Amino acid sequence: MIQIQAALFWAYAIGATFALSAGRQLQWWERSVQGEGVRTRSRAADPYLALTLLFAAVLMVPSGLFLLWQNPSWATMHVAHGHDGLWAGFVLFYAGGIVVATLLGFLVARVFVLVGAGYWAYLQAVGGYFLLFGTLIHGWDGNGYRRLLTTSASAYADWPRESVVNNVLDFLTSGTFLALLVLGAAVIGTMLLTEIGWLVEGWRLPGADEDRKVPRVVAVAVAAAGVYGLPFAGALAASLLVRVMGWTVGLGLFAVLAGVVLLPGRGPVRVLYGLVGVPGRHWRADAPCVS
């Protein structure tokens, strides 16, 4: 439902976040797959993987294709000028790429969750959302926000002649924004309900709730801030540094600051992550097999 340059990053982030949210269930599923040292069912039958792909195929792809057809200039960040400017293979790549990116994000995060490196699964989501917000805010030329807030090539070209307020108002009163509201309510609403539901389901597993250090409402808020708020703030900071210092110095400094914030074992982000109660042990080290 967003521009192709950002949609693949979003799809990867959603896949990783879904796997992280269902981390405990995935560990229990792995034990049921292995049984007593014997494979009892296929990993491809994982219901959480199936539901994640269903979300991508039934909600993300159709909504994105609808916006692409309704306004191809906005939906491709002004690469195409009307439907005649769209290559059919581009549409195919958009549809298939969303599902593949979601699958890749889920599988990579699932590997980290199963081996007890849940924090690195979380970083997959952070990285995906950072690239998403970075593309929308800055883009490859510093004008990402202009492409996001204009729905035609002419409006994009006329941006400097109008005030920021007028440009934003034009976007907020456009049919594209109305479509975004309707489709976003379905896609983002379902996404959030799924992630919260899977977190709560995981906390209900025997012994799982012992790792949660704060009340459930607080844990959900902390998780949301870590997955969405932190990457958004990071994208804003990176854009500002690039504008002030240039790409090389700005991104270099941002990489150092991000490493200081995210990587230390006793850093603030790791501490907050530990409050939520996402599994931090190898799947073999938890409970006995339950099939």
Buried (B, 14 or more C-beta within 10 A) or exposed (E): BBBBBBBBBBBBBBBBBBBBBBBBBBBBBBBEBBEEEEEEEEEEEBEBBEBBBEBBBEBBBBBBBBBBEEBBBBBBBBBBBEEEEBEEEBBEBBBEBBBBBBBBBBBBBBBBBBBBBBBBBBBBBBBBBBBBBBBBBBBEEEBBBBBBBBBBBEBBEBBEEBEEEEBBEBBEEBEBBEBBEEBBEEBEEBBBEBBBEBBBBBBEBEEBBEBBBBEBEEBBBBBBEBBBEBBBEBBBBBBBBBEEBEEEEBBEBBEEBBEEBBEEEEBEBBEBBBBBBBBBEBBEEBBEBEE
